[in-house]
Amino acid sequence: MSWEVWVTFFMTSWVISLSPGAGAVASMSAGLNYGFRVGYWNAIGLQLALILQLVIAAAGLGALLMASEWAFGLVKWCGIAYLLYLGWKQWHAPVQLHRDTDTAVQAGARWGLVWRGFVVNASNPKAIVFILAVLPQFLDPHQPLLEQYVLMGLTMVVVDLIVMAGYTGLAAKVLGLLQHPRHQALLNKTFGGTFIAAGLLLTSAKSS
């Protein structure tokens, strides 16, 4: 991959990561509920799922997923169901103006957020469709493909970690400014509604 091609891909990765989606909503929700230090673990889960999707695409399984209406539909509806569940859970989340600083509780929250981020990204078939549609445009078939996939994967992960840090930190800052339970209750419903909207938008995803 030439320097010019990588720079173009680098810029494309920023556009993709900055575009609002289920991952951004999950990051902001995590920052709102847990603060930045704990909430950022959600971004780790998002990246683990992204790496899995890149491996699937590189192995050629992504094309099989797109070709199979049944497999694509299964992944899609599992993702929709999970986003709707997260929306319902966030909508009814209790108001907590003071974060729990207990080490054991925070450790459990971290791993729970990693899992949540992973499921949010892994159950989104639009990500696989995007990877299959966009990444081949940057591949040089005359160069080793594995090295190119690794470079693009590292680029996407680093960029997305930076962007999700921004989303998480922004929401955590908002939490620090909350002075009334009614304000956080409103934010909980806002994020809950956004999760639900993301799930409903996912119903329009098609394999081709």
JOPE-V700162 format. One record per residue. N is the residue number from 0. RES is the residue in one letter. SS is DSSP state (helix for helix, strand for strand, loop for the rest). NEAR is the number of other C-alpha atoms within 8 Angstrom. D_FIRST is the distance of its C-alpha to the first C-alpha in whole Angstrom. Layout:
n=N res=RES ss=SS near=NEAR d_first=D_FIRST
n=N res=RES ss=SS near=NEAR d_first=D_FIRST
//
This chain:
n=0 res=M ss=loop near=9 d_first=0
n=1 res=S ss=loop near=5 d_first=4
n=2 res=W ss=helix near=6 d_first=7
n=3 res=E ss=helix near=6 d_first=8
n=4 res=V ss=helix near=9 d_first=6
n=5 res=W ss=helix near=10 d_first=7
n=6 res=V ss=helix near=8 d_first=10
n=7 res=T ss=helix near=8 d_first=11
n=8 res=F ss=helix near=10 d_first=10
n=9 res=F ss=helix near=10 d_first=12
n=10 res=M ss=helix near=8 d_first=15
n=11 res=T ss=helix near=8 d_first=15
n=12 res=S ss=helix near=12 d_first=16
n=13 res=W ss=helix near=11 d_first=18
n=14 res=V ss=helix near=8 d_first=20
n=15 res=I ss=helix near=7 d_first=20
n=16 res=S ss=helix near=10 d_first=21
n=17 res=L ss=helix near=7 d_first=24
n=18 res=S ss=loop near=6 d_first=25
n=19 res=P ss=loop near=8 d_first=29
n=20 res=G ss=loop near=7 d_first=29
n=21 res=A ss=helix near=11 d_first=30
n=22 res=G ss=helix near=11 d_first=28
n=23 res=A ss=helix near=10 d_first=29
n=24 res=V ss=helix near=12 d_first=33
n=25 res=A ss=helix near=12 d_first=33
n=26 res=S ss=helix near=16 d_first=32
n=27 res=M ss=helix near=14 d_first=34
n=28 res=S ss=helix near=12 d_first=37
n=29 res=A ss=helix near=16 d_first=36
n=30 res=G ss=helix near=19 d_first=36
n=31 res=L ss=helix near=13 d_first=40
n=32 res=N ss=helix near=11 d_first=41
n=33 res=Y ss=helix near=11 d_first=40
n=34 res=G ss=loop near=16 d_first=39
n=35 res=F ss=helix near=12 d_first=36
n=36 res=R ss=helix near=7 d_first=36
n=37 res=V ss=helix near=12 d_first=37
n=38 res=G ss=helix near=16 d_first=35
n=39 res=Y ss=loop near=14 d_first=32
n=40 res=W ss=helix near=12 d_first=31
n=41 res=N ss=helix near=17 d_first=31
n=42 res=A ss=helix near=13 d_first=27
n=43 res=I ss=helix near=12 d_first=27
n=44 res=G ss=helix near=15 d_first=28
n=45 res=L ss=helix near=16 d_first=26
n=46 res=Q ss=helix near=12 d_first=23
n=47 res=L ss=helix near=9 d_first=24
n=48 res=A ss=helix near=13 d_first=24
n=49 res=L ss=helix near=11 d_first=21
n=50 res=I ss=helix near=10 d_first=19
n=51 res=L ss=helix near=9 d_first=22
n=52 res=Q ss=helix near=12 d_first=21
n=53 res=L ss=helix near=12 d_first=17
n=54 res=V ss=helix near=8 d_first=18
n=55 res=I ss=helix near=10 d_first=21
n=56 res=A ss=helix near=13 d_first=18
n=57 res=A ss=helix near=10 d_first=16
n=58 res=A ss=loop near=7 d_first=19
n=59 res=G ss=loop near=8 d_first=20
n=60 res=L ss=helix near=9 d_first=23
n=61 res=G ss=helix near=13 d_first=22
n=62 res=A ss=helix near=9 d_first=23
n=63 res=L ss=helix near=8 d_first=26
n=64 res=L ss=helix near=11 d_first=27
n=65 res=M ss=helix near=12 d_first=26
n=66 res=A ss=helix near=8 d_first=28
n=67 res=S ss=loop near=9 d_first=31
n=68 res=E ss=helix near=9 d_first=33
n=69 res=W ss=helix near=6 d_first=35
n=70 res=A ss=helix near=9 d_first=32
n=71 res=F ss=helix near=13 d_first=31
n=72 res=G ss=helix near=8 d_first=34
n=73 res=L ss=helix near=8 d_first=35
n=74 res=V ss=helix near=11 d_first=32
n=75 res=K ss=helix near=14 d_first=33
n=76 res=W ss=helix near=9 d_first=36
n=77 res=C ss=helix near=9 d_first=36
n=78 res=G ss=helix near=14 d_first=34
n=79 res=I ss=helix near=12 d_first=36
n=80 res=A ss=helix near=9 d_first=39
n=81 res=Y ss=helix near=9 d_first=37
n=82 res=L ss=helix near=14 d_first=37
n=83 res=L ss=helix near=11 d_first=40
n=84 res=Y ss=helix near=8 d_first=41
n=85 res=L ss=helix near=11 d_first=40
n=86 res=G ss=helix near=14 d_first=41
n=87 res=W ss=helix near=10 d_first=44
n=88 res=K ss=helix near=9 d_first=44
n=89 res=Q ss=helix near=12 d_first=43
n=90 res=W ss=helix near=12 d_first=46
n=91 res=H ss=loop near=8 d_first=48
n=92 res=A ss=loop near=8 d_first=47
n=93 res=P ss=loop near=5 d_first=50
n=94 res=V ss=loop near=7 d_first=50
n=95 res=Q ss=loop near=8 d_first=49
n=96 res=L ss=loop near=9 d_first=49
n=97 res=H ss=loop near=4 d_first=49
n=98 res=R ss=loop near=8 d_first=46
n=99 res=D ss=loop near=6 d_first=47
n=100 res=T ss=loop near=6 d_first=46
n=101 res=D ss=loop near=6 d_first=48
n=102 res=T ss=helix near=6 d_first=45
n=103 res=A ss=helix near=6 d_first=45
n=104 res=V ss=helix near=9 d_first=45
n=105 res=Q ss=helix near=11 d_first=42
n=106 res=A ss=helix near=8 d_first=40
n=107 res=G ss=helix near=8 d_first=41
n=108 res=A ss=helix near=9 d_first=40
n=109 res=R ss=helix near=12 d_first=36
n=110 res=W ss=helix near=9 d_first=36
n=111 res=G ss=helix near=8 d_first=37
n=112 res=L ss=helix near=13 d_first=35
n=113 res=V ss=helix near=14 d_first=32
n=114 res=W ss=helix near=10 d_first=33
n=115 res=R ss=helix near=10 d_first=34
n=116 res=G ss=helix near=16 d_first=30
n=117 res=F ss=helix near=15 d_first=29
n=118 res=V ss=helix near=12 d_first=31
n=119 res=V ss=helix near=15 d_first=31
n=120 res=N ss=helix near=13 d_first=27
n=121 res=A ss=helix near=12 d_first=27
n=122 res=S ss=loop near=10 d_first=30
n=123 res=N ss=loop near=12 d_first=28
n=124 res=P ss=helix near=11 d_first=27
n=125 res=K ss=helix near=9 d_first=25
n=126 res=A ss=helix near=9 d_first=22
n=127 res=I ss=helix near=12 d_first=22
n=128 res=V ss=helix near=11 d_first=22
n=129 res=F ss=helix near=9 d_first=20
n=130 res=I ss=helix near=11 d_first=17
n=131 res=L ss=helix near=11 d_first=18
n=132 res=A ss=helix near=8 d_first=18
n=133 res=V ss=helix near=8 d_first=15
n=134 res=L ss=helix near=9 d_first=12
n=135 res=P ss=helix near=7 d_first=12
n=136 res=Q ss=helix near=6 d_first=11
n=137 res=F ss=helix near=10 d_first=8
n=138 res=L ss=loop near=9 d_first=7
n=139 res=D ss=loop near=7 d_first=6
n=140 res=P ss=loop near=6 d_first=10
n=141 res=H ss=loop near=4 d_first=10
n=142 res=Q ss=loop near=7 d_first=7
n=143 res=P ss=loop near=7 d_first=9
n=144 res=L ss=helix near=9 d_first=9
n=145 res=L ss=helix near=7 d_first=11
n=146 res=E ss=helix near=7 d_first=9
n=147 res=Q ss=helix near=11 d_first=6
n=148 res=Y ss=helix near=10 d_first=10
n=149 res=V ss=helix near=8 d_first=11
n=150 res=L ss=helix near=8 d_first=9
n=151 res=M ss=helix near=9 d_first=10
n=152 res=G ss=helix near=10 d_first=13
n=153 res=L ss=helix near=8 d_first=14
n=154 res=T ss=helix near=10 d_first=13
n=155 res=M ss=helix near=10 d_first=15
n=156 res=V ss=helix near=11 d_first=18
n=157 res=V ss=helix near=8 d_first=18
n=158 res=V ss=helix near=11 d_first=18
n=159 res=D ss=helix near=12 d_first=21
n=160 res=L ss=helix near=11 d_first=23
n=161 res=I ss=helix near=8 d_first=23
n=162 res=V ss=helix near=11 d_first=24
n=163 res=M ss=helix near=12 d_first=27
n=164 res=A ss=helix near=12 d_first=28
n=165 res=G ss=helix near=8 d_first=29
n=166 res=Y ss=helix near=12 d_first=31
n=167 res=T ss=helix near=18 d_first=32
n=168 res=G ss=helix near=12 d_first=34
n=169 res=L ss=helix near=10 d_first=35
n=170 res=A ss=helix near=13 d_first=37
n=171 res=A ss=helix near=15 d_first=38
n=172 res=K ss=helix near=9 d_first=39
n=173 res=V ss=helix near=9 d_first=41
n=174 res=L ss=helix near=13 d_first=43
n=175 res=G ss=helix near=6 d_first=44
n=176 res=L ss=helix near=6 d_first=46
n=177 res=L ss=loop near=10 d_first=48
n=178 res=Q ss=loop near=6 d_first=51
n=179 res=H ss=loop near=6 d_first=53
n=180 res=P ss=helix near=10 d_first=52
n=181 res=R ss=helix near=6 d_first=52
n=182 res=H ss=helix near=9 d_first=49
n=183 res=Q ss=helix near=13 d_first=47
n=184 res=A ss=helix near=11 d_first=49
n=185 res=L ss=helix near=8 d_first=48
n=186 res=L ss=helix near=8 d_first=44
n=187 res=N ss=helix near=12 d_first=44
n=188 res=K ss=helix near=11 d_first=45
n=189 res=T ss=helix near=9 d_first=43
n=190 res=F ss=helix near=13 d_first=40
n=191 res=G ss=helix near=14 d_first=42
n=192 res=G ss=helix near=10 d_first=42
n=193 res=T ss=helix near=10 d_first=38
n=194 res=F ss=helix near=15 d_first=37
n=195 res=I ss=helix near=13 d_first=40
n=196 res=A ss=helix near=8 d_first=38
n=197 res=A ss=helix near=11 d_first=35
n=198 res=G ss=helix near=13 d_first=36
n=199 res=L ss=helix near=9 d_first=38
n=200 res=L ss=helix near=8 d_first=35
n=201 res=L ss=helix near=12 d_first=33
n=202 res=T ss=loop near=9 d_first=36
n=203 res=S ss=loop near=6 d_first=34
n=204 res=A ss=loop near=9 d_first=31
n=205 res=K ss=loop near=6 d_first=30
n=206 res=S ss=loop near=10 d_first=28
n=207 res=S ss=loop near=4 d_first=28
//
